Amino acid sequence: MEFQQVLEAFSDCAEAGDAAGFARLFTEDGVYHDRFYGRNDGRPAIEALLRRFHADGERFHWRFHDPALAGDTGYASFLYAYTARTKHAAGRRVALRGIGRFRLRAGLIADYDDAFESGVMLTQLGSPSEVMGKLFLRWAAATQADADIRRLLEE
């Protein structure tokens, strides 16, 4: 599958809640890194992740723009939105920008990660500052545990 086709299928499946179709876009050993739900290894975990997205939200919009491909690594900016269903944020609409990184193997996603306006998302959800602080500390600790980041911090 060409990168543009991967992006369109990713968006279509994510928006529709097609968890099985979404998981099939990944290699058998594919990984989806999620800032809130953690690392998801393999198709069954990725399928469960998309089901969780749709349990916690509805009315999804996730569209990629300005794709770039270098070898087997693709990048694309995205606009993302959904309406929360969770207990403390039900009915709140979230909309933000981000960028996705796709590591591809044989036309499938071997590894997906993204960076997005997580602070904007938490604010739009009405998250208390204590919750945001805990999340930011957790994310900072994960960043500092990264070998490349550690080397930079030690320079």
Secondary structure, 3 states (H helix, E strand, C coil): CCHHHHHHHHHHHHHHCCHHHHHHCEEEEEEEEECCCEEEEHHHHHHHHHHHHHHHEEEEEEEEEEEEEECCEEEEEEEEEEEECCCCCCCCEEEEEEEEEEEEECCEEEEEEEEECHHHHHHHCCCCHHHHHHHHHHHHHHHHHCHHHHHHHHC
